[in-house]
Amino acid sequence: MDEIGLITQLLEIGSPIAAAIVAFYFVYLTIKFILAGVTSSVTGMGNTIKRLDHRVFTMTNQLIHIDVKVSQALGLKPDYDRLARSELRDKRKD
């Protein structure tokens, strides 16, 4: 009788524990799947931002180059102080 009672208690206690472990694993897989999608999206946006930052830097340099050429074509002295200030403003603050 004692052995049967022990087996019954193990089945009564073990079933909820097994169900909790299975439920935890399901929640873990769901969160892992969601975070994998979010991580890839964030990585894609980061790459896009880097490309846009590079384009802005290139355009800034091209505008400065055009400004100097137009100034020279019109016989004006390029404003080197303004160009130096723009270089200082381009430095990142982060």
Sequence and secondary structure as in RCSB ss.txt:
>XXXX:A:sequence
MDEIGLITQLLEIGSPIAAAIVAFYFVYLTIKFILAGVTSSVTGMGNTIKRLDHRVFTMTNQLIHIDVKVSQALG
LKPDYDRLARSELRDKRKD
>XXXX:A:secstr
 HHHHHHHHHHHHHHHHHHHHHHHHHHHHHHHHHHHHHHHHHHHHHHHHHHHHHHHHHHHHHHHHHHHHHHHHTT
    HHHHHHHHHHTS   
